[in-house]
Structure formats: structure tokens, C-alpha cells
Amino acid sequence: MTANVVAMSERNSSDKGDTHATGDPIAPGGRIAGDAVIVGGGLVGLSLGHALARSGLDAIVVDREAPATRTDAGYDGRSSAIAYGSRCVLAGLGLWEHLAEHACPILDIRVSDGQSKLFLHYDHRQVGDEPLGHIIENTAIRRALSQQTGAARGLDGGRLVHIAPAEVRGLERRSGRVEAVLADGCRISASLAIAADGRQSPIRVGAGIGATEWAYQQTGIVCTVAHDRPHRNVAHERFLPAGPFALLPMTRLADHPQRSSIVWTERAALAPAMMKLDDAAFSAEMTRRFGDYLGPLRVIGRRWAYPLALLHAERYVAARLALVGDAAHAIHPIAGQGLNLGLRDVAALAEVIVDAHRLGLDIGNALVLERYERWRRFDSTALIAVTDALNRLFSTGAAPVRLARDLGLAVVDRLPPLKRLLMRHAMGVVGDLPRLVRGERL
Amino acid sequence: MTAAASSSPRAKSSVDPAEVARFAAMSEAWWDPHGQFRPLHRLNPVRLRFIRDRMCRRFGRDSERSRPLSGLKLLDIGCGGGLIAEPMTRLGADVVGIDAAERNIGTARLHAEESGLTIDYRHATAEDLASAGEAFDIVLALEIVEHVADLGVFLAAASALVKPGGALVLATLNRTAKAFVLAIAGAEYVLGWLPRGTHDWRKFVRPSELERNLRRHGLTTTEISGVCYRLLTDDWTLCRDVSVNYMALAERS
């Protein structure tokens, strides 16, 4: 186990009052202290660590995976649709400048329904000059997070301590503090613990927070394709009887000047057979589903299959504990909103923590956590309901439902105000937004 | 009692275990945001922000930096369980907390030790410290003046404790009909936010009375701001209406 400690500044580090040694690996059975301990070093956990450290707090991220595993090309084949609000969050964390070259802007979204001619067409010019979002490979975001963890920068004595690989056995609460106990007996003491440990979240389970959970009988097949015709920065979402089939434009590479990311929702029973096809047959199946606007689709590199399930924690907070990202809510990828929701959690939680910290309040106190929960619950619940309803509505072949939804798409397409609202929702810029999402300083 | 507590210089006296248990129970009550001190917890952010921002301005500090009040001596008069003294310590101030009720001091000490904070808590009155000739950069008297037996005597002592260049921050209730309706009839009888008998309307203080008294002791009142409750968000905010809760800032040149 190694501890990668980054002093976010040379300034003021001596007046924090903490005397624990950092910079060295923690000795087995040793103890370190910080303001917040974040369990999980994925996209959401590390982003939160950056946000807190940049605002002068001591954040300790404990990750089960070694950093090299997280950033390996084979670890995560997905791309994320980064909404405008999420881009502001990443910019606020100093990450966007390192991601821009990997980010493909989406200028149009075309939503179509199976073989029907009716479709919904979202053009970014209807809501302003900004692209509707950007497609970035998750691996690129993981690398940027990891590299910036290794670069000393930031403000005012804040530190990001990254301990990995290491397993948190459990949390213990004692007199105004919470301690994360690691498998090797090390203890990390903090005012607040944050579970960013994913959908299965052992920390959530250990805290006795229940979750509503159901599996869709669907698998998300993910891969990258090359095609001959340019994608012209258009994202496509086609609703097929098995579920949505999405093609998301990606940046060009030297050997693949035109490429896109595919999220293909397939019946769970059928997905294994698709995954076993050779590249040529697999590519033909994709082209058959998507059509040939871009010429034949050719799979490049690996394919991944993710079972789709919805999960919503009954509470987002407990004594000295907050849940973020998939630990709190894992939604259907139909609208590409999972990471955006997680980054909005990061922005809101970082804001309530930093506000409390700057008033000298105990950042783990119940009122701070309640503010976070009230703020985030509505947004997540709404998105869960919408994505679930969309999936149910569009994953059916029944004729009356199909007719209704076709008319629905056409109606939305003809009502510019409603369309603008839906687009602004997808861009993540509706509602009472955290400062980072608004593009302001934390 | 924890190891930290027994090593503390302030906990050396022979402590009665029954007393400690009572302090622990009291401390839990003081620090439970949903308990009997809930109104203070809800009021705390707006009061802390007022103090932090005004003091950062007065002493030329950046409120977004860590520990902006470092090096400033601060006195919290009527510190109770330490709800203001602890945040002020985290913001960097060297804090002395005094309370006329001895059990509050025991409670506050216990909680500070548990929080790992060094705070000089004393069972004393403002008059005690003033006659000992102590002086501070910042003196806080929050929700105190409406409870003291003699406003003039108290303000004389509180003013004497302010160093040249220092400031006094007060929070209290105005003596208006609206304050009677909201703070006594409303908060104590209808909503049950406060125990009945917490406040005596006749002891509420008009801003003009504060200002006149403080001027007599060499302090200039530079700000009077109302503190209003917002039903929609269930929190408190600064406002222009000073007819019920208000905060005052007075400075010694």
C-alpha cells in the first residue's frame, strides 16, 4: 500500500494544527487524521477529493484499486456524455484543461423511434452557443484525475491524500469523529466519511441504509466503432424494442479518423450470444440496428457488457456519513446522466462542506448533511423516474404505445419552449444549482 | 473521561464522576441539532457569517482562507455549551469562553476536548474579567443583553474588555410589539421552539439604547442588521427589518 500525498499548497500548511506525518506510507496499525475520508477512488470519489483539497481541506481518498488499474485502457470501456454543468464542475476542479483535447462536442442530438420516420431533433443553437455536451472516454477522465492527484497545486493548505490499494473494513464513530478502519488495521480519523464506493457500496450496507433496487432485464453493450462518413458531432439515440441504441461522436484518432462510442441496450437473455460473435458478425448486428447513415460500423478494440439495474438509497446521509454517486443512486443509462448526476453530487456536497468549514462549523454535523440530502434528493428522484419511464415507454413493441410515443416525439419537436427545457435539463443547468455547476468558484 | 481530557491543563481539579456524567448528558443536549437547542443551531450559520465577515473586514483578513482569525484574541461572553466558541477556534481565534453558569463551563470543556480544540473556558462574568484588566480584539455577547440584570453595568464591562482597534458584536431582541408576538407568544407558546419563560419582553433592548450606552464607553456602533427567519428554507438570514432579532457591531477606534 502506498500513500500518495499531495500538498495542495506550501502556504499555511503549518497552521492546520495536525501533526500527523504524511508523505510516508502509513505504517500498519498506524493512524492519520484529516477533515474528510472518502471511500472509493473512482470518478466521483476522486473528483470530490480534488474539490475539497482545492478549498483548503484535508481529504483522504482510500481506494480498493491501485491507481494503475483504474487508468488501464482495459478497466472501463465506457464513454461519458459530459453535460454543460458537469464540464463547469470539471473546469472548476482544474481538470477540464487536461480533458478538452479528448472531448468531442455534441452539436445535435437525434432521437428516433425504430423504423418510424418521426424523430426529435435537438440542435444546440436553440439553447445558445455552447455544445449540448461532450463525449469523453472514462479512461481519459480517470487519467486526468490521477495525474492531477500527482501534481502539487491548489489553495491554502488543502491536501489530497490518496491511499491505494487499500480496503476499508468499516467505519467507527467516536466522540465527534469518524474512523475508517482499513484491512491492515490502519485508522483514518476524520470529521466526515463519504461513501463513493459504487453501486454495491459496502459502506452504505454497513451503515444500515437500505436501497430500492431492481434489475432491468437488459444488458448494456459498450464498444467503440469506426465508420467511413463523418459523424458531424451528432449523437443518435434510436429506440428499438430491446431498448435504446446510442451512437455518440468521439474525437478523431490518427488511425481512426471517424469513430463513435456505442451504447447498445440488449435483452439480457440475448446479450451473451451477441458478445460471443466475431468482430465481423458483431459489427453487422450493430449496423443492422443503427442503419447506414455513417456507412458500415466496424468495432475497434474490446467490447464490454454491463447488466443494467436501478438503485436508489433510502437515505443519502447517516451520522457522519454521506453517500455520493452510484452509492446513492445508479440510474438507467438511457439518457447518459449517471456521471452527470454524480458530479452534481460532488458539487453540492463540496459546497455544503466548504461553506460549513469556512464558518468554523463541524463539517460532519447533522445540519450540514441534511442540507446536502435535501438538495440532491429531488434531482436524483426526478431523473430516476424519467429515465425509468423512458426506458419502459421505449422498450416495447406494442402498437398503441409506439404510436403514442411517436406522436409524443413529434409534439415535443414542434414545441420549442418544451424542447428547450428538456435540452437545458439534459445539459444539467436547471434548478437550484451548486456554485461549481454554475461555473463559479467553490 | 478520555485520555485527552485527563491530560488537559484545565481538567486537573478533582473531578466528581457524577458531575462528569451530568456534563456529558448536557453536552449531548447542547450539541444535538434536533434537541432543545435547535433554535441556536439554526441561528448559528448567520451569526457566524456575520462575525467572520465583519471581523475579516476589520482586521484585513480573507474569509475564504483557512483560519482567517488567526492570532486574534476573542472573548465569548455567555458561551453556553460552546456553540460559537468552537467555530471561532476553528477559524483560528484564541478563544476565551465565559459563562455565569458553572455547569455550562463543564459541558463546554468536555465537548471541546472531544473535538480536539483548545479553548480557555472559565466560570466568570464579564465584570470579573474587566476588573482583572483583560482585553480582547473581539468580544461577543450573543443573546446575552436581554438576560442581564443591569444593561448599563453589563455594557460598561463588555466595552472595557474591547482593546483599542477591537470590536464588540452583539445579538439580541428588539423591544417592539412584533418581537413580543413573535419571540415570546410565537417561539415560546405556539411553536414551542424555546422553553416558556426564556425571555422577558421588558428586558429586550432597543438598538438606540445599545448605541447610546456603547457611545458612553467609547464604542461606535457601525452596523445594526436584522436577522429574519425564512419559512421556505427553514433558515435565518440577515435582513433590514430590525424589529425582532438583530445583530450589532460596535468598534473602538
Interface residues (C-beta under 8 A of the other chain):
Chain A: N12 D15 K16 G56 D156 G157 G158 S175 G176 R177 R358 L359 G360 L361 D362 N365 A366 L367
Chain B: T2 P33 H34 H41 R42 N44 P45 L48 R49 R52 S63 E64 R65 S66 R67 S70 E86 P87 M88 T89 R90 L91 G92 H111 E114 S115 G116
